[in-house]
Amino acid sequence: MQHGIKTVSFEEAAKVIKSGDRVHLHSVALAPHKFIKEMCDRGRNGEIYDVTIQHIHTEGPAPYAATEFEGIFNLESLFVGSNVRKQTQAGYADYIPVFLSETQQLIREGYLKVNVTVVQVSTPDKHGYVSLGTSVDCSRAAVEMADTVVAIINPNVPRAFGDAMMPLSTFDVFCEDDSPLIEHHNAPLTEIDIQIGKNVANLIPDGACLQMGIGGIPNAVLAQLGNHKNLGVHTEMFADGLLPLVESGVVNGMNKKLDKGKIVAGFLMGTKELYNFVDDNPGVLMMDVAYTNGVHIIKQNPKVCAINSALSIDLTGQVCADSIGTTHYSGVGGQIDFTRGAAASEGGVPIIAMPSVTGRGVSKITPTLLQGSGVVTTRNNMRWFATEHGCVNLFGKTLQQRARAIISVAHPDFREELDRAAFERFGSHYHFVNKFVK
């Protein structure tokens, strides 16, 4: 290996973990699975116990969250992904409620004292730098603050720029791996996704700066932006759906005031095509979440359009995006960071978009949120709300006006029921409002 690096086996590297340690694992496509295997073997063999694991979302298996490791590994997720959802709901793993922008603050200010950080990095360049590739998020903070940092050099990790770049002197232990990064392939768009995409796209002006997540709705929105002009991107993450807009020149960042002409993100989630796109690409900056999700940073670009989704909304505009009743489902993520940032941006458009019903045909618009549901976006933060049945702006509207607006984009099968609930909540004057307020 160049630069005088001495690499060790994963078995040897896993020995840096001691009982009682807190271990930070690299996120999303860069979850260090070969290290995880050896770490779990040590736990299974009784060599370590009472080890706390932390990470944001990771792709691939998460064996350390299994019930067999109770008392050995304790997972404290900063976002609950599908691979640890059942364990979290059963109480064998736990979740730390936190805005994505502040995950790094928890680490840097010592609320979460990290003993060992494990990350995958690109092959060293001639200057002795490696890249954190597709996941900078709060992992850079964990690298900076940990007592011991294990770097897994993997030629498949893209050489991404921005905060992703770090000198070799930052790391203490090196391993080598050539495993391909885990890819995420999106499901085909549904008719509902496509209609929501059309509705939301109508809210996005030329010159907008986009924030979007992953999944059907963000991809459906991106698919409708082919005739837009001079769009920019400052987001916590992006996926393959953005690439056609970059290739066509629709996304060029020319209207951005901050990082003009650059795509800014904290992590990526997609296919090898996406990973190849960011490799050695000076047009992409992979940045710390303190930067990507900082409201004071987001608001500096004009026309920030923040597109986020939800699990349910009540008639006053309270949005639940992390739980179903008392059953925890995902996390806060960057929804509030970007909702507030877009609201503070000149000409900004904060949008919460979701299907009006679940896959089982149950209304996601409800008179009140299910008991125990977490309010992620408060009714005070709400601006635009979109479903397949249209878009409504709740900003400046009274509770009764909001109820009427939200019901207007509910599924037609549930509007009468919701209207009755609003009448029962607000009294006879609600029908007066319903008749005369437009």
C-alpha positions as CSV (number, residue, x, y, z in Angstrom):
1,M,0.0,0.0,0.0
2,Q,1.2,3.5,-0.8
3,H,2.2,6.2,1.7
4,G,3.7,3.6,4.1
5,I,0.3,2.4,5.2
6,K,0.3,-0.9,7.1
7,T,-3.0,-2.7,6.8
8,V,-4.3,-5.3,9.2
9,S,-7.0,-8.0,9.0
10,F,-10.6,-7.2,9.9
11,E,-10.2,-9.7,12.8
12,E,-7.3,-7.7,14.1
13,A,-9.0,-4.4,13.5
14,A,-12.1,-5.4,15.5
15,K,-9.9,-5.9,18.6
16,V,-9.7,-2.1,19.0
17,I,-13.3,-2.3,20.5
18,K,-13.4,-2.7,24.3
19,S,-16.3,-3.6,26.5
20,G,-18.2,-0.4,27.4
21,D,-17.2,1.4,24.2
22,R,-19.4,3.5,21.9
23,V,-18.8,2.6,18.2
24,H,-19.8,4.8,15.3
25,L,-20.4,2.9,12.0
26,H,-20.3,4.6,8.6
27,S,-23.7,5.0,7.1
28,V,-25.9,4.1,4.1
29,A,-23.9,2.4,1.3
30,L,-20.7,2.5,3.2
31,A,-21.7,0.4,6.2
32,P,-18.5,-1.6,7.0
33,H,-20.0,-5.1,6.8
34,K,-16.7,-7.1,6.9
35,F,-15.8,-5.2,10.1
36,I,-19.3,-5.7,11.5
37,K,-19.0,-9.5,11.0
38,E,-15.8,-9.7,13.0
39,M,-17.2,-7.4,15.7
40,C,-20.2,-9.7,16.0
41,D,-18.0,-12.7,16.2
42,R,-16.1,-11.2,19.1
43,G,-19.4,-10.5,20.8
44,R,-20.7,-14.0,20.2
45,N,-17.4,-15.4,21.6
46,G,-17.9,-13.5,24.8
47,E,-14.9,-11.2,24.2
48,I,-16.8,-7.9,24.6
49,Y,-20.0,-6.8,26.1
50,D,-22.0,-3.6,26.8
51,V,-20.9,-2.0,23.5
52,T,-23.1,0.8,22.2
53,I,-23.4,1.0,18.4
54,Q,-24.6,4.3,16.7
55,H,-25.2,5.2,13.1
56,I,-27.7,6.9,10.9
57,H,-29.4,4.7,8.3
58,T,-27.3,1.8,7.0
59,E,-27.9,-0.4,3.9
60,G,-27.6,-4.1,4.3
61,P,-27.9,-6.4,7.3
62,A,-27.5,-5.2,10.9
63,P,-26.7,-8.4,12.8
64,Y,-25.6,-6.5,16.0
65,A,-29.2,-5.5,16.6
66,A,-30.4,-9.2,16.8
67,T,-31.8,-10.5,20.1
68,E,-28.9,-12.8,20.5
69,F,-26.7,-9.8,21.3
70,E,-28.8,-8.4,24.1
71,G,-26.3,-7.2,26.7
72,I,-23.5,-7.3,24.2
73,F,-24.4,-4.7,21.6
74,N,-26.9,-1.9,22.2
75,L,-27.9,0.0,19.1
76,E,-28.8,3.7,19.4
77,S,-29.8,4.8,15.9
78,L,-29.9,8.4,14.8
79,F,-32.4,7.3,12.2
80,V,-34.3,4.0,12.1
81,G,-34.0,2.2,8.8
82,S,-35.8,-0.8,7.6
83,N,-33.0,-3.2,8.7
84,V,-33.4,-2.3,12.4
85,R,-37.0,-1.3,12.5
86,K,-38.4,-4.5,14.0
87,Q,-35.7,-4.6,16.6
88,T,-36.3,-1.0,17.6
89,Q,-40.1,-1.5,17.8
90,A,-39.5,-4.6,20.0
91,G,-37.2,-2.6,22.3
92,Y,-34.0,-4.5,21.6
93,A,-32.6,-1.4,19.8
94,D,-33.3,2.3,20.5
95,Y,-33.5,5.6,18.8
96,I,-32.2,9.1,19.6
97,P,-34.7,11.8,18.5
98,V,-32.6,14.5,16.8
99,F,-32.6,16.8,13.8
100,L,-30.2,15.6,11.2
101,S,-28.3,18.9,11.4
102,E,-27.6,18.3,15.1
103,T,-26.4,14.7,14.9
104,Q,-22.9,16.1,14.4
105,Q,-23.4,18.4,17.4
106,L,-24.2,15.5,19.7
107,I,-20.8,14.0,18.7
108,R,-18.7,17.2,18.6
109,E,-20.0,18.5,21.9
110,G,-19.5,15.2,23.7
111,Y,-23.1,14.3,24.3
112,L,-22.2,11.0,22.5
113,K,-18.6,10.2,23.4
114,V,-17.3,8.1,20.5
115,N,-14.5,5.7,21.3
116,V,-14.2,3.9,18.0
117,T,-15.3,5.1,14.5
118,V,-15.3,2.8,11.5
119,V,-15.5,4.2,8.0
120,Q,-14.9,3.2,4.4
121,V,-12.7,5.5,2.4
122,S,-11.4,5.8,-1.2
123,T,-7.9,4.8,-2.3
124,P,-5.3,7.4,-1.2
125,D,-4.4,10.1,-3.8
126,K,-0.9,11.3,-4.5
127,H,-1.3,14.0,-1.8
128,G,-2.1,11.5,0.9
129,Y,-5.8,12.2,1.1
130,V,-8.7,9.8,1.1
131,S,-12.4,10.5,0.7
132,L,-15.4,9.5,2.8
133,G,-17.2,9.1,-0.5
134,T,-20.9,8.9,-0.5
135,S,-21.5,9.5,3.2
136,V,-20.1,12.5,5.1
137,D,-23.3,13.2,7.1
138,C,-22.2,13.1,10.8
139,S,-19.5,10.5,10.2
140,R,-16.9,13.2,9.7
141,A,-17.6,14.5,13.2
142,A,-17.3,10.9,14.5
143,V,-13.9,10.5,12.7
144,E,-12.7,13.8,14.2
145,M,-13.8,13.0,17.8
146,A,-13.2,9.3,18.2
147,D,-10.3,7.9,20.3
148,T,-9.5,5.4,17.6
149,V,-10.5,5.5,13.9
150,V,-10.5,2.5,11.6
151,A,-10.4,3.3,7.9
152,I,-11.3,0.6,5.4
153,I,-9.6,1.5,2.1
154,N,-12.0,0.4,-0.7
155,P,-11.3,1.2,-4.4
156,N,-15.1,1.2,-5.0
157,V,-15.6,4.2,-2.7
158,P,-15.9,7.3,-4.9
159,R,-13.3,10.1,-4.6
160,A,-15.8,12.8,-3.6
161,F,-14.8,16.4,-2.8
162,G,-15.8,18.8,-0.1
163,D,-15.8,17.8,3.6
164,A,-15.4,14.2,2.4
165,M,-11.7,14.7,1.9
166,M,-9.5,13.9,4.9
167,P,-5.7,13.3,5.3
168,L,-4.4,9.8,6.1
169,S,-3.0,11.1,9.3
170,T,-6.6,11.3,10.6
171,F,-6.8,7.5,10.8
172,D,-5.2,5.0,13.2
173,V,-6.0,1.6,11.8
174,F,-6.3,0.5,8.2
175,C,-8.0,-2.4,6.5
176,E,-8.5,-3.2,2.8
177,D,-11.7,-4.3,1.1
178,D,-12.8,-4.4,-2.5
179,S,-16.5,-5.2,-1.9
180,P,-18.8,-3.2,-4.2
181,L,-20.9,-0.6,-2.5
182,I,-24.5,-1.6,-1.7
183,E,-26.9,-0.3,-4.4
184,H,-30.4,0.9,-3.8
185,H,-32.8,0.5,-6.7
186,N,-36.1,2.4,-6.7
187,A,-39.4,0.7,-7.2
188,P,-41.4,1.8,-10.3
189,L,-43.5,4.9,-9.9
190,T,-47.1,4.4,-9.1
191,E,-50.0,6.4,-10.7
192,I,-50.4,8.2,-7.3
193,D,-46.6,9.1,-7.2
194,I,-46.8,10.5,-10.7
195,Q,-49.8,12.7,-9.9
196,I,-48.2,14.0,-6.7
197,G,-45.1,14.7,-8.8
198,K,-47.1,16.8,-11.2
199,N,-48.8,18.7,-8.5
200,V,-45.6,19.5,-6.6
201,A,-43.6,20.3,-9.8
202,N,-46.2,23.1,-10.4
203,L,-45.0,24.8,-7.2
204,I,-41.4,24.8,-8.2
205,P,-40.2,27.9,-10.0
206,D,-37.4,28.2,-12.5
207,G,-34.1,29.0,-10.6
208,A,-35.2,27.0,-7.6
209,C,-32.7,25.3,-5.3
210,L,-33.9,21.8,-4.5
211,Q,-33.9,19.6,-1.5
212,M,-35.5,16.1,-1.9
213,G,-35.2,12.7,-0.3
214,I,-35.4,9.3,-1.8
215,G,-38.4,7.2,-2.9
216,G,-41.4,7.5,-5.2
217,I,-42.5,11.0,-4.6
218,P,-39.1,12.7,-4.9
219,N,-38.3,10.7,-8.1
220,A,-41.8,11.5,-9.4
221,V,-41.2,15.3,-8.8
222,L,-37.8,15.1,-10.5
223,A,-39.3,13.4,-13.5
224,Q,-41.6,16.3,-14.0
225,L,-38.9,19.0,-14.0
226,G,-37.5,18.4,-17.5
227,N,-38.8,21.8,-18.8
228,H,-37.6,23.8,-15.9
229,K,-34.5,26.1,-16.1
230,N,-31.5,26.8,-13.9
231,L,-32.3,24.5,-11.0
232,G,-29.8,24.1,-8.2
233,V,-29.3,21.4,-5.5
234,H,-28.5,21.9,-1.8
235,T,-29.9,18.8,0.0
236,E,-29.1,16.3,2.7
237,M,-29.1,13.5,0.1
238,F,-29.9,12.7,-3.5
239,A,-30.4,9.6,-5.6
240,D,-30.3,8.5,-9.3
241,G,-33.4,10.5,-10.2
242,L,-31.4,13.7,-10.3
243,L,-28.9,12.5,-12.9
244,P,-31.1,13.0,-16.0
245,L,-31.7,16.7,-15.0
246,V,-27.9,17.2,-14.6
247,E,-27.2,15.6,-18.0
248,S,-29.9,17.8,-19.7
249,G,-28.6,21.0,-18.1
250,V,-31.8,21.7,-16.2
251,V,-29.8,21.3,-13.0
252,N,-26.8,23.7,-13.3
253,G,-26.8,25.6,-10.1
254,M,-26.5,29.0,-11.8
255,N,-29.1,30.7,-9.7
256,K,-27.5,29.7,-6.4
257,K,-25.9,32.4,-4.3
258,L,-24.0,29.9,-2.2
259,D,-21.8,27.2,-3.9
260,K,-22.9,28.5,-7.3
261,G,-22.8,25.8,-9.9
262,K,-22.2,23.0,-7.3
263,I,-24.5,20.2,-6.1
264,V,-24.2,20.0,-2.4
265,A,-25.3,16.9,-0.3
266,G,-24.4,15.0,2.9
267,F,-24.9,11.5,1.7
268,L,-26.1,9.5,-1.3
269,M,-28.3,6.4,-1.8
270,G,-28.5,4.8,-5.2
271,T,-26.9,2.7,-7.9
272,K,-23.3,2.4,-9.2
273,E,-24.2,4.9,-11.8
274,L,-24.8,7.5,-9.0
275,Y,-21.5,6.5,-7.3
276,N,-19.6,6.9,-10.6
277,F,-21.2,10.3,-11.1
278,V,-19.7,11.7,-7.9
279,D,-16.3,10.1,-8.3
280,D,-13.7,12.8,-9.0
281,N,-16.5,15.2,-9.8
282,P,-15.6,18.8,-8.8
283,G,-19.2,19.8,-9.4
284,V,-20.4,17.8,-6.4
285,L,-19.5,18.7,-2.8
286,M,-20.2,16.1,-0.1
287,M,-20.5,18.0,3.1
288,D,-21.0,17.7,6.8
289,V,-24.7,17.9,7.9
290,A,-23.8,21.0,9.9
291,Y,-23.5,22.6,6.5
292,T,-26.0,20.8,4.4
293,N,-28.8,21.0,7.0
294,G,-27.9,24.2,8.8
295,V,-30.9,26.6,8.5
296,H,-28.5,29.6,8.4
297,I,-26.8,28.0,5.4
298,I,-29.9,26.7,3.6
299,K,-31.6,30.1,3.7
300,Q,-28.8,31.9,1.9
301,N,-29.9,30.4,-1.5
302,P,-33.0,31.9,-3.1
303,K,-36.1,29.9,-4.0
304,V,-35.2,26.9,-1.8
305,C,-37.9,24.2,-2.5
306,A,-37.9,21.6,0.2
307,I,-39.8,18.4,-0.6
308,N,-40.5,16.1,2.3
309,S,-43.0,13.3,3.0
310,A,-45.0,12.1,6.0
311,L,-46.9,9.3,7.5
312,S,-50.0,11.3,8.5
313,I,-51.3,14.8,9.1
314,D,-54.2,16.0,11.2
315,L,-56.7,18.7,10.3
316,T,-54.7,21.5,11.9
317,G,-51.5,20.7,10.0
318,Q,-49.6,18.7,12.5
319,V,-47.3,16.3,10.6
320,C,-46.2,12.9,11.8
321,A,-43.2,11.5,9.9
322,D,-41.5,9.2,12.3
323,S,-44.0,6.9,14.0
324,I,-47.4,5.2,13.7
325,G,-49.0,5.9,17.0
326,T,-46.5,4.7,19.7
327,T,-44.8,2.4,17.1
328,H,-41.6,4.0,16.0
329,Y,-41.0,3.8,12.3
330,S,-38.1,6.0,11.0
331,G,-36.8,9.3,12.4
332,V,-36.9,13.1,12.2
333,G,-34.1,13.3,9.6
334,G,-33.8,16.7,7.9
335,Q,-37.4,17.5,7.5
336,I,-37.5,20.4,9.9
337,D,-34.0,21.7,9.0
338,F,-35.2,22.2,5.4
339,T,-38.7,23.2,6.1
340,R,-37.4,26.1,8.3
341,G,-34.5,26.8,5.8
342,A,-36.9,27.0,2.8
343,A,-39.3,29.2,4.8
344,A,-36.4,31.6,5.5
345,S,-35.2,31.5,1.9
346,E,-36.2,34.4,-0.4
347,G,-39.0,32.9,-2.5
348,G,-38.7,29.6,-0.7
349,V,-41.3,26.8,-0.9
350,P,-41.5,24.3,1.9
351,I,-43.6,21.3,0.9
352,I,-44.9,18.2,2.7
353,A,-46.2,15.7,0.1
354,M,-47.8,12.3,0.6
355,P,-50.4,10.0,-0.8
356,S,-53.9,10.7,0.7
357,V,-54.3,7.1,1.7
358,T,-52.1,4.2,2.7
359,G,-51.5,1.1,0.5
360,R,-54.5,-0.5,2.4
361,G,-56.8,2.4,1.5
362,V,-56.8,4.1,5.0
363,S,-56.8,7.9,5.0
364,K,-53.5,9.4,6.0
365,I,-55.4,12.6,6.7
366,T,-57.0,12.2,10.1
367,P,-59.0,14.4,12.5
368,T,-56.3,14.0,15.1
369,L,-53.0,12.1,15.0
370,L,-53.0,8.6,16.4
371,Q,-52.3,8.6,20.2
372,G,-48.6,8.5,20.7
373,S,-47.6,9.8,17.3
374,G,-44.6,12.1,17.1
375,V,-45.2,15.6,15.7
376,V,-42.2,16.2,13.4
377,T,-43.3,19.3,11.6
378,T,-45.5,21.4,13.8
379,R,-48.6,23.2,12.5
380,N,-46.6,26.4,13.0
381,N,-44.0,25.2,10.5
382,M,-46.4,24.1,7.8
383,R,-46.6,25.9,4.5
384,W,-47.6,23.8,1.4
385,F,-49.3,20.4,1.7
386,A,-49.7,18.2,-1.4
387,T,-51.4,14.9,-2.2
388,E,-52.4,13.4,-5.5
389,H,-55.6,15.5,-5.3
390,G,-53.9,18.9,-5.2
391,C,-51.8,21.4,-3.2
392,V,-52.9,23.8,-0.5
393,N,-50.9,26.5,1.3
394,L,-51.6,26.5,5.0
395,F,-49.5,29.5,5.9
396,G,-51.5,32.3,7.5
397,K,-54.7,30.2,7.7
398,T,-56.8,29.8,10.8
399,L,-57.4,26.3,12.3
400,Q,-60.8,26.2,10.6
401,Q,-59.5,27.4,7.3
402,R,-56.7,24.9,7.5
403,A,-59.1,22.1,8.1
404,R,-61.1,23.1,5.0
405,A,-58.0,23.3,2.9
406,I,-56.5,20.0,4.0
407,I,-59.9,18.2,3.5
408,S,-60.0,19.5,0.0
409,V,-57.0,17.4,-1.0
410,A,-58.0,14.3,1.0
411,H,-59.3,11.2,-0.8
412,P,-62.9,11.9,-1.9
413,D,-64.1,8.8,0.0
414,F,-63.0,10.4,3.3
415,R,-63.9,14.0,2.8
416,E,-67.4,13.8,4.3
417,E,-66.2,12.0,7.3
418,L,-63.3,14.5,7.8
419,D,-65.7,17.4,7.3
420,R,-68.0,16.0,10.0
421,A,-65.0,15.7,12.4
422,A,-64.1,19.3,11.7
423,F,-67.7,20.4,12.4
424,E,-67.6,18.5,15.7
425,R,-64.3,20.1,16.7
426,F,-65.0,23.7,15.7
427,G,-68.7,24.0,16.0
428,S,-71.4,25.4,13.7
429,H,-69.2,28.4,12.7
430,Y,-67.0,25.9,10.8
431,H,-69.7,25.6,8.1
432,F,-69.9,29.4,7.9
433,V,-66.2,29.4,7.2
434,N,-66.6,26.5,4.9
435,K,-69.1,28.5,2.9
436,F,-67.6,31.9,2.7
437,V,-63.8,31.5,3.0
438,K,-62.0,30.8,-0.2
